[in-house]
Amino acid sequence: MTGITIDLDMREFSKKARQMGIFAEDQLPFALANSLNDTMFQDTRPQIIGPTWASAFTVRNSGLPRAAIRVEKATKKALTAGVYDALGKVDLAQHADGGEKTHSGTIAVPVRDKVRLHARGKTPWAKELERRFGRRAVRKTARGLFVGKGGRLHLWFSFTQSAHLDKRFAFYEDFERVSVSGIVRRFPAHIQRAIASAFGR
């Protein structure tokens, strides 16, 4: 996921301005850019990093969504604004679309009742098993990593080259809903402010 943006058709906003009795077309780009940016920063991004994220994921690191989701700002010459994944490390696209996560090598999938997930990742990491249990206790097979205990081998990480991720992150749906609502709500005040500023009021 690189991100998602909104491109505005000025004709609809020009029509709305005329309905408000405003005919200064040259002020529309300023009003639209400000409407877009206020919506992205005050409505859309807070929605995505807050309720949308929390409904999809167990939040172990509250700083991760704030670090991952950034805003692309609009200007009067480029009326495009949106939010995007600045880190590209948490498979947001796959969680938003659903589908297979593939890897050029091997993915070590932890066994949940043995590996603890937390804000910084997981404990232990696959590479830490030998240090924790000793080299002789750890067995690596084509199936995964096992730890010997009580005369038996216990699976800690299974190996795969792909993993299915369910569609759980309502990124696109919430983006569209919150963004459209915010822009429509904010535009009247911004066009009036732009006109007042242009005429020195």
N, C-alpha and C positions, 0 to 999 in steps of 0.2 A: 504494500500500500504506500504509494507516494503521497496521496492525499485526495481531497475532493474539493472542488471549487464551484462557485456560482458565477455565471456570466449573465449580465443583465441586458434586457432589451429595453432601450431607452424610450421606445414608443409608448409603452404602458405607463411609464412614470411621467412622460410628457403629458399624456392624457390626464393623469391624476392631478398634475400641477395646474392644468387649464381648468379643471373642475374646481380647484381651490381659488381660481381667479388670478393665477400666477402665469405670466407669459414670457418671462425672462429665460429663454431656453439655454443661454450661456451659463446659467447657474446650476443647471441640472447635474453636470458631472461632479461638481463639488458636493452637492447634497447626496448624490448616490454613493460616492466614495465614502463619505462620512457615515452614511447609513449602513453600508456594508461593513466597515471596520468596527463600528460600535457593536453591531450584531455579532461579529465573529469573536470579539474580545469579551463582551458582556453577556452574551446569550449562548452562542454555539459552543465555544471552547469550554466554558464552565459545565455545560450539559454533558459534553463528551467525556471530560476528565472526571466528572462527578457521577451522576446517576447512571449514565450509559455504561461507563467502565465498571462501576460497582455491581451492576446487574449481570455483567458478563463474566467477571473474574473475581476470585478471592483476593482482596487487596492486602498483600503482605508488605508492600512498599508503597506508602502513600505518595512518595515523591516521583514514582515512575510515570504515572499518567501526565503529571505536570511537565516532566522533562521530555516526554515523547511527543505530546501533541502541541504543535506550534501553529501560529497564525500567519497566513500569507495575506499581506495588506493590499488593498486596492488604492489606486491613485486616480486623479481626474482623467488621466489619459489611458489608463488600463483598468476598466471597471470589472475586475476579476478579483475575488477574494475567497479565502477558504481556510481550511485547517489541514495539516499534514503530519505524518509520522516522521519526526526528525531523527529518531534513533534507528529505526528499521531492525530492531532486535527482538521484538516480542510477537512476531507472526500476526500482526493485526489484520493484514489483508486476508489471510486464511481464516481467521476467526470471524471476519466480517462477511466473507463469501461462503465459507465452508469448503472442504476439499482436502486434498492430500498435501502434506508437508513432506517434501523430498529433500535428500541430502546427498552430496557427492560421496560421502563416506558412510559411516555407520552412526545411527542415532541410538544412544543408550537411554532407554526408557526406564525410569525408576519404578520399583515396586513400592506402592504407596504405604503399605503397613511397615516398611523397613526404612524408607528414606524420608526424612522430614523436610518439607518445603517451607521456606520462610522468605523474608524480605530480600535477602542477598542471594537467593538461589535455592540450593538444597544441601542437606548434610546427611551423609557424606557425599562428596562428588565421587564419580566412578573411579577416578585416578587416586582417590584417597583410601580405597579399601585395603590395599596392602599395608599401608602405614598403620591403619587402625587395627587390623586383624592379624597381620603378619603375612609374609609372602607365601608361606606354605599353606595357609588357610584359604587363599583365594584361587579359584579356578576360572579360567577363561575358555569358553567354548564358542561354537558358532551360534549357539542360542543366546548366550549372555555371560554375565559375571556372577559367579556363585561364591558363597562363603561356607566353608566346612565347619560344622558345629554339631556335637553330639553324634558323631558318626554319620551324619547326613550332609548333603550339599543343599544349601538354601539360596534360591535365586534372589539377587538384589537389583540387577539391571538386565533387562532383555535387549537384544540387538535387533534393529530393523533399519531399513533404508528409507522408509516412508511411514508416516503416521497420519491417520485421518483426523481432521479437526472439524468438529461440528460448527455450524453457523450459530454463534452465540453472541456476537458483538454487533449490536444494532447501530453501527456507525452511520451507514448511508441513510437509513430511515430517520434517525434522530437528527442528523445534520439537515436534511431537507425540511423536516417539520419545523424545527426551531429557527433555522435561518430564514425561511420564507416568512414566517410569522414575525420575526424580529425586524426584517427589512421593511415590511409593509407598515408595521407599527411605528418605526422610527422616521420614515421618510418625510411625512408632513412637517414635523418639527425642524428637520434639517433643511428642507427647501425654504421654509420661512426664515430660518436663521441665515441662510446663504443670501437671500434677497436683502434682508436687513443689513447685513455686512456690506454688500455691494453698494448700497445707497447710503452707507455711513450712519445708519440708525442706531 
